[in-house]
């Protein structure tokens, strides 16, 4: 089973966080990570 949950999409992000978010997402995708959870206060 494959699914994804994204609470904050790239649309909700502004620079410089947007660039960091895209880079991190690309690295995780290339690493073939199956699950990531980011929890921010």
PDB file of N, CA, C and O in Angstrom:
ATOM      1  N   UNK A   1       0.838  -1.160   0.000  1.00  0.00           N
ATOM      2  CA  UNK A   1       0.000   0.000   0.000  1.00  0.00           C
ATOM      3  C   UNK A   1       0.893   1.236   0.000  1.00  0.00           C
ATOM      4  O   UNK A   1       1.879   1.306   0.734  1.00  0.00           O
ATOM      5  N   UNK A   2       0.537   2.193  -0.821  1.00  0.00           N
ATOM      6  CA  UNK A   2       1.263   3.457  -0.874  1.00  0.00           C
ATOM      7  C   UNK A   2       0.293   4.600  -0.642  1.00  0.00           C
ATOM      8  O   UNK A   2      -0.806   4.619  -1.198  1.00  0.00           O
ATOM      9  N   UNK A   3       0.701   5.542   0.174  1.00  0.00           N
ATOM     10  CA  UNK A   3      -0.106   6.738   0.371  1.00  0.00           C
ATOM     11  C   UNK A   3       0.780   7.847   0.898  1.00  0.00           C
ATOM     12  O   UNK A   3       1.887   7.597   1.375  1.00  0.00           O
ATOM     13  N   UNK A   4       0.303   9.043   0.814  1.00  0.00           N
ATOM     14  CA  UNK A   4       1.063  10.171   1.329  1.00  0.00           C
ATOM     15  C   UNK A   4       0.152  11.131   2.060  1.00  0.00           C
ATOM     16  O   UNK A   4      -1.001  11.334   1.680  1.00  0.00           O
ATOM     17  N   UNK A   5       0.681  11.710   3.104  1.00  0.00           N
ATOM     18  CA  UNK A   5      -0.034  12.725   3.858  1.00  0.00           C
ATOM     19  C   UNK A   5       0.870  13.950   3.918  1.00  0.00           C
ATOM     20  O   UNK A   5       2.016  13.871   4.361  1.00  0.00           O
ATOM     21  N   UNK A   6       0.354  15.050   3.477  1.00  0.00           N
ATOM     22  CA  UNK A   6       1.140  16.278   3.496  1.00  0.00           C
ATOM     23  C   UNK A   6       0.288  17.375   4.116  1.00  0.00           C
ATOM     24  O   UNK A   6      -0.715  17.798   3.542  1.00  0.00           O
ATOM     25  N   UNK A   7       0.697  17.828   5.285  1.00  0.00           N
ATOM     26  CA  UNK A   7      -0.066  18.862   5.983  1.00  0.00           C
ATOM     27  C   UNK A   7       0.247  20.231   5.403  1.00  0.00           C
ATOM     28  O   UNK A   7      -0.657  21.030   5.155  1.00  0.00           O
ATOM     29  N   UNK A   8       1.522  20.499   5.188  1.00  0.00           N
ATOM     30  CA  UNK A   8       1.938  21.751   4.572  1.00  0.00           C
ATOM     31  C   UNK A   8       2.533  21.460   3.207  1.00  0.00           C
ATOM     32  O   UNK A   8       3.584  20.829   3.105  1.00  0.00           O
ATOM     33  N   UNK A   9       1.879  21.908   2.181  1.00  0.00           N
ATOM     34  CA  UNK A   9       2.392  21.700   0.834  1.00  0.00           C
ATOM     35  C   UNK A   9       3.367  22.827   0.497  1.00  0.00           C
ATOM     36  O   UNK A   9       3.464  23.800   1.246  1.00  0.00           O
ATOM     37  N   UNK A  10       4.086  22.710  -0.613  1.00  0.00           N
ATOM     38  CA  UNK A  10       4.999  23.783  -1.016  1.00  0.00           C
ATOM     39  C   UNK A  10       4.283  25.128  -1.174  1.00  0.00           C
ATOM     40  O   UNK A  10       4.909  26.179  -1.041  1.00  0.00           O
ATOM     41  N   UNK A  11       2.996  25.101  -1.453  1.00  0.00           N
ATOM     42  CA  UNK A  11       2.230  26.337  -1.605  1.00  0.00           C
ATOM     43  C   UNK A  11       2.223  27.132  -0.303  1.00  0.00           C
ATOM     44  O   UNK A  11       2.155  28.361  -0.326  1.00  0.00           O
ATOM     45  N   UNK A  12       2.294  26.433   0.836  1.00  0.00           N
ATOM     46  CA  UNK A  12       2.249  27.091   2.137  1.00  0.00           C
ATOM     47  C   UNK A  12       3.608  27.607   2.593  1.00  0.00           C
ATOM     48  O   UNK A  12       3.700  28.239   3.646  1.00  0.00           O
ATOM     49  N   UNK A  13       4.651  27.355   1.835  1.00  0.00           N
ATOM     50  CA  UNK A  13       5.996  27.724   2.269  1.00  0.00           C
ATOM     51  C   UNK A  13       6.503  28.940   1.505  1.00  0.00           C
ATOM     52  O   UNK A  13       6.154  29.160   0.345  1.00  0.00           O
ATOM     53  N   UNK A  14       7.333  29.720   2.183  1.00  0.00           N
ATOM     54  CA  UNK A  14       7.974  30.889   1.577  1.00  0.00           C
ATOM     55  C   UNK A  14       9.485  30.688   1.648  1.00  0.00           C
ATOM     56  O   UNK A  14       9.979  29.836   2.387  1.00  0.00           O
ATOM     57  N   UNK A  15      10.203  31.480   0.872  1.00  0.00           N
ATOM     58  CA  UNK A  15      11.662  31.420   0.903  1.00  0.00           C
ATOM     59  C   UNK A  15      12.169  31.911   2.248  1.00  0.00           C
ATOM     60  O   UNK A  15      11.516  32.774   2.836  1.00  0.00           O
ATOM     61  N   UNK A  16      13.274  31.430   2.773  1.00  0.00           N
ATOM     62  CA  UNK A  16      14.160  30.406   2.228  1.00  0.00           C
ATOM     63  C   UNK A  16      13.678  28.990   2.513  1.00  0.00           C
ATOM     64  O   UNK A  16      14.287  28.034   2.033  1.00  0.00           O
ATOM     65  N   UNK A  17      12.615  28.829   3.271  1.00  0.00           N
ATOM     66  CA  UNK A  17      12.130  27.499   3.625  1.00  0.00           C
ATOM     67  C   UNK A  17      11.690  26.672   2.433  1.00  0.00           C
ATOM     68  O   UNK A  17      11.820  25.448   2.450  1.00  0.00           O
ATOM     69  N   UNK A  18      11.169  27.323   1.389  1.00  0.00           N
ATOM     70  CA  UNK A  18      10.689  26.595   0.216  1.00  0.00           C
ATOM     71  C   UNK A  18      11.828  25.850  -0.472  1.00  0.00           C
ATOM     72  O   UNK A  18      11.681  24.681  -0.830  1.00  0.00           O
ATOM     73  N   UNK A  19      12.951  26.516  -0.655  1.00  0.00           N
ATOM     74  CA  UNK A  19      14.103  25.870  -1.287  1.00  0.00           C
ATOM     75  C   UNK A  19      14.607  24.717  -0.433  1.00  0.00           C
ATOM     76  O   UNK A  19      14.904  23.644  -0.958  1.00  0.00           O
ATOM     77  N   UNK A  20      14.707  24.924   0.871  1.00  0.00           N
ATOM     78  CA  UNK A  20      15.154  23.857   1.773  1.00  0.00           C
ATOM     79  C   UNK A  20      14.197  22.676   1.729  1.00  0.00           C
ATOM     80  O   UNK A  20      14.629  21.523   1.704  1.00  0.00           O
ATOM     81  N   UNK A  21      12.901  22.960   1.719  1.00  0.00           N
ATOM     82  CA  UNK A  21      11.873  21.918   1.661  1.00  0.00           C
ATOM     83  C   UNK A  21      12.014  21.084   0.391  1.00  0.00           C
ATOM     84  O   UNK A  21      11.954  19.856   0.447  1.00  0.00           O
ATOM     85  N   UNK A  22      12.198  21.736  -0.745  1.00  0.00           N
ATOM     86  CA  UNK A  22      12.336  21.020  -2.023  1.00  0.00           C
ATOM     87  C   UNK A  22      13.598  20.164  -2.045  1.00  0.00           C
ATOM     88  O   UNK A  22      13.574  19.031  -2.527  1.00  0.00           O
ATOM     89  N   UNK A  23      14.703  20.704  -1.523  1.00  0.00           N
ATOM     90  CA  UNK A  23      15.952  19.942  -1.494  1.00  0.00           C
ATOM     91  C   UNK A  23      15.810  18.707  -0.608  1.00  0.00           C
ATOM     92  O   UNK A  23      16.240  17.615  -0.979  1.00  0.00           O
ATOM     93  N   UNK A  24      15.211  18.887   0.554  1.00  0.00           N
ATOM     94  CA  UNK A  24      15.025  17.767   1.475  1.00  0.00           C
ATOM     95  C   UNK A  24      14.125  16.708   0.855  1.00  0.00           C
ATOM     96  O   UNK A  24      14.413  15.515   0.950  1.00  0.00           O
ATOM     97  N   UNK A  25      13.040  17.133   0.223  1.00  0.00           N
ATOM     98  CA  UNK A  25      12.111  16.197  -0.404  1.00  0.00           C
ATOM     99  C   UNK A  25      12.792  15.413  -1.530  1.00  0.00           C
ATOM    100  O   UNK A  25      12.557  14.216  -1.694  1.00  0.00           O
ATOM    101  N   UNK A  26      13.634  16.099  -2.298  1.00  0.00           N
ATOM    102  CA  UNK A  26      14.363  15.440  -3.384  1.00  0.00           C
ATOM    103  C   UNK A  26      15.335  14.397  -2.831  1.00  0.00           C
ATOM    104  O   UNK A  26      15.431  13.290  -3.362  1.00  0.00           O
ATOM    105  N   UNK A  27      16.062  14.756  -1.749  1.00  0.00           N
ATOM    106  CA  UNK A  27      17.008  13.801  -1.145  1.00  0.00           C
ATOM    107  C   UNK A  27      16.276  12.573  -0.605  1.00  0.00           C
ATOM    108  O   UNK A  27      16.735  11.446  -0.788  1.00  0.00           O
ATOM    109  N   UNK A  28      15.144  12.788   0.058  1.00  0.00           N
ATOM    110  CA  UNK A  28      14.380  11.666   0.605  1.00  0.00           C
ATOM    111  C   UNK A  28      13.848  10.773  -0.505  1.00  0.00           C
ATOM    112  O   UNK A  28      13.867   9.548  -0.381  1.00  0.00           O
ATOM    113  N   UNK A  29      13.376  11.373  -1.578  1.00  0.00           N
ATOM    114  CA  UNK A  29      12.859  10.594  -2.697  1.00  0.00           C
ATOM    115  C   UNK A  29      13.969   9.749  -3.318  1.00  0.00           C
ATOM    116  O   UNK A  29      13.765   8.575  -3.625  1.00  0.00           O
ATOM    117  N   UNK A  30      15.132  10.345  -3.498  1.00  0.00           N
ATOM    118  CA  UNK A  30      16.256   9.620  -4.093  1.00  0.00           C
ATOM    119  C   UNK A  30      16.750   8.510  -3.172  1.00  0.00           C
ATOM    120  O   UNK A  30      17.279   7.506  -3.650  1.00  0.00           O
ATOM    121  N   UNK A  31      16.586   8.671  -1.861  1.00  0.00           N
ATOM    122  CA  UNK A  31      17.001   7.656  -0.895  1.00  0.00           C
ATOM    123  C   UNK A  31      15.962   6.551  -0.756  1.00  0.00           C
ATOM    124  O   UNK A  31      16.188   5.566  -0.053  1.00  0.00           O
ATOM    125  N   UNK A  32      14.831   6.710  -1.421  1.00  0.00           N
ATOM    126  CA  UNK A  32      13.744   5.734  -1.414  1.00  0.00           C
ATOM    127  C   UNK A  32      13.201   5.506  -0.002  1.00  0.00           C
ATOM    128  O   UNK A  32      12.905   4.378   0.389  1.00  0.00           O
ATOM    129  N   UNK A  33      13.076   6.608   0.758  1.00  0.00           N
ATOM    130  CA  UNK A  33      12.514   6.560   2.103  1.00  0.00           C
ATOM    131  C   UNK A  33      11.026   6.287   1.995  1.00  0.00           C
ATOM    132  O   UNK A  33      10.337   6.874   1.161  1.00  0.00           O
ATOM    133  N   UNK A  34      10.537   5.400   2.833  1.00  0.00           N
ATOM    134  CA  UNK A  34       9.135   5.015   2.760  1.00  0.00           C
ATOM    135  C   UNK A  34       8.235   5.856   3.650  1.00  0.00           C
ATOM    136  O   UNK A  34       7.043   5.989   3.372  1.00  0.00           O
ATOM    137  N   UNK A  35       8.784   6.425   4.714  1.00  0.00           N
ATOM    138  CA  UNK A  35       7.967   7.217   5.627  1.00  0.00           C
ATOM    139  C   UNK A  35       8.814   8.307   6.254  1.00  0.00           C
ATOM    140  O   UNK A  35       9.905   8.044   6.761  1.00  0.00           O
ATOM    141  N   UNK A  36       8.313   9.524   6.220  1.00  0.00           N
ATOM    142  CA  UNK A  36       8.965  10.616   6.928  1.00  0.00           C
ATOM    143  C   UNK A  36       7.916  11.352   7.740  1.00  0.00           C
ATOM    144  O   UNK A  36       6.780  11.525   7.300  1.00  0.00           O
ATOM    145  N   UNK A  37       8.308  11.785   8.929  1.00  0.00           N
ATOM    146  CA  UNK A  37       7.402  12.543   9.791  1.00  0.00           C
ATOM    147  C   UNK A  37       8.171  13.742  10.321  1.00  0.00           C
ATOM    148  O   UNK A  37       9.177  13.582  11.012  1.00  0.00           O
ATOM    149  N   UNK A  38       7.706  14.932  10.002  1.00  0.00           N
ATOM    150  CA  UNK A  38       8.279  16.165  10.540  1.00  0.00           C
ATOM    151  C   UNK A  38       7.246  16.775  11.468  1.00  0.00           C
ATOM    152  O   UNK A  38       6.109  17.019  11.064  1.00  0.00           O
ATOM    153  N   UNK A  39       7.633  17.020  12.701  1.00  0.00           N
ATOM    154  CA  UNK A  39       6.725  17.626  13.669  1.00  0.00           C
ATOM    155  C   UNK A  39       7.349  18.938  14.131  1.00  0.00           C
ATOM    156  O   UNK A  39       8.449  18.960  14.684  1.00  0.00           O
ATOM    157  N   UNK A  40       6.640  20.006  13.896  1.00  0.00           N
ATOM    158  CA  UNK A  40       7.110  21.331  14.292  1.00  0.00           C
ATOM    159  C   UNK A  40       6.169  21.920  15.317  1.00  0.00           C
ATOM    160  O   UNK A  40       4.957  21.717  15.253  1.00  0.00           O
ATOM    161  N   UNK A  41       6.736  22.655  16.268  1.00  0.00           N
ATOM    162  CA  UNK A  41       5.915  23.361  17.260  1.00  0.00           C
ATOM    163  C   UNK A  41       5.454  24.666  16.706  1.00  0.00           C
ATOM    164  O   UNK A  41       4.749  25.411  17.387  1.00  0.00           O
TER     165      UNK A  41
END
